[in-house]
């Protein structure tokens, strides 16, 4: 038996709530079976902290195929390239 898994819901994206928070739908499964969909709600400050933590964690790694545009290499004046 496999453990619990939490991941993105295919076809569903991040949305703003009426209160200005960000809601990310997540699919919860256990043993390969879908169990529930729940939303992770973050304030803009919480979202910024998560964004910064992910940026630090991904720094220096080449983006995988299909990664969002913001993860693609950026060329700076002088020829330097950063990921």
Buried (B, 14 or more C-beta within 10 A) or exposed (E): EEEEEEEEBEEBEEEEEEEEBBBBBBBBBEEEEEEEEBBBEBEEEEBEEBEEEEEEEEEEEEBEEEEEEEBEEEEEEEEEEEE
